[in-house]
Every structure is written in C-alpha cells, then in structure tokens.
Amino acid sequence: MKRVTFTDRCDGIGSVYNKGDVAVFPDAVADAIVAAKKGTAEAMSDPVPEQGSGKKDDVDPPADPKTTPENGKS
C-alpha cells in the first residue's frame, strides 16, 4: 500500500481527488497515479499484527459467577 498526495485534480479512479488530497491505494494504483503525473506516492509500512488469538476471551475474561450482581453476592 502507498500513500498518495495528489498534485492535480484526478477523477478517473472512482472518486474525485483535488490537489492536496491524500489517500491510500494499492501499489499498482498508486504507481498509475504517479505515472499520470497526478500525484506523488510514499510507501507505507505494514501494520504490526496484534498478539493473542483474536478470541473475545483473550480480551475480556469470563465473569466469576460467584460475584455477579444477578446472584446478590459480591
């Protein structure tokens, strides 16, 4: 992915971008915009994957049924 800063109006890619607008595109699209002299592109670093399995239990452990407000104990 590349961050493109538009240097001229560009309207042939599904949206209208004006001079000074910034957007992120796949490399091939960004390269085409630069080749058309409509903008400059800057490579973006890949995001760092988060730790954990992605399951809800990794974030919020299950509540202890002995201390829930529903049973009246605390």
C-alpha positions as CSV (number, residue, x, y, z in Angstrom):
1,M,0.0,0.0,0.0
2,K,1.1,3.5,-0.8
3,R,0.0,6.9,0.5
4,V,-0.6,9.3,-2.5
5,T,-0.6,13.1,-2.2
6,F,-2.4,14.5,-5.2
7,T,-0.7,17.3,-7.1
8,D,-3.5,17.9,-9.6
9,R,-7.2,17.1,-9.9
10,C,-7.8,13.3,-10.5
11,D,-11.2,12.0,-11.3
12,G,-10.8,8.8,-13.3
13,I,-10.4,6.3,-10.4
14,G,-13.9,6.1,-9.0
15,S,-13.7,9.2,-6.9
16,V,-12.7,12.8,-7.3
17,Y,-9.5,13.9,-5.7
18,N,-8.3,17.5,-5.7
19,K,-4.8,19.0,-5.4
20,G,-3.5,18.4,-1.8
21,D,-5.8,15.5,-1.0
22,V,-4.2,12.4,0.5
23,A,-5.4,8.8,0.1
24,V,-4.0,5.2,0.4
25,F,-4.0,2.9,-2.6
26,P,-2.6,-0.5,-3.6
27,D,0.8,-0.2,-5.1
28,A,-0.3,-0.6,-8.7
29,V,-3.0,2.1,-8.5
30,A,-0.6,4.5,-6.7
31,D,2.0,3.8,-9.4
32,A,-0.5,4.6,-12.2
33,I,-1.5,7.9,-10.5
34,V,2.2,8.9,-10.3
35,A,2.8,7.8,-13.9
36,A,-0.1,10.1,-15.0
37,K,1.6,13.0,-13.1
38,K,-1.4,13.5,-10.9
39,G,0.4,12.8,-7.6
40,T,3.3,11.6,-5.6
41,A,3.4,8.3,-3.7
42,E,5.1,7.2,-0.5
43,A,5.4,3.6,0.7
44,M,3.6,2.7,3.9
45,S,5.0,0.3,6.5
46,D,3.0,-2.9,7.1
47,P,0.9,-2.8,10.3
48,V,2.3,-4.9,13.2
49,P,0.0,-7.8,14.0
50,E,-1.5,-7.8,17.5
51,Q,-0.7,-10.6,20.0
52,G,-3.3,-13.1,21.0
53,S,-5.6,-15.4,19.2
54,G,-8.3,-12.8,18.5
55,K,-10.9,-14.5,20.6
56,K,-13.0,-12.4,22.9
57,D,-11.8,-14.4,25.9
58,D,-8.3,-13.0,25.3
59,V,-9.6,-9.5,25.9
60,D,-12.4,-10.0,28.5
61,P,-12.0,-13.0,30.8
62,P,-15.3,-14.6,31.8
63,A,-17.0,-13.2,34.8
64,D,-16.9,-15.2,38.1
65,P,-20.5,-16.4,38.6
66,K,-19.9,-16.2,42.4
67,T,-19.5,-12.4,42.3
68,T,-22.1,-11.3,39.7
69,P,-24.9,-8.9,40.7
70,E,-27.5,-11.3,39.4
71,N,-27.0,-13.7,42.4
72,G,-26.9,-11.0,45.0
73,K,-23.3,-11.8,46.2
74,S,-20.3,-9.5,45.9
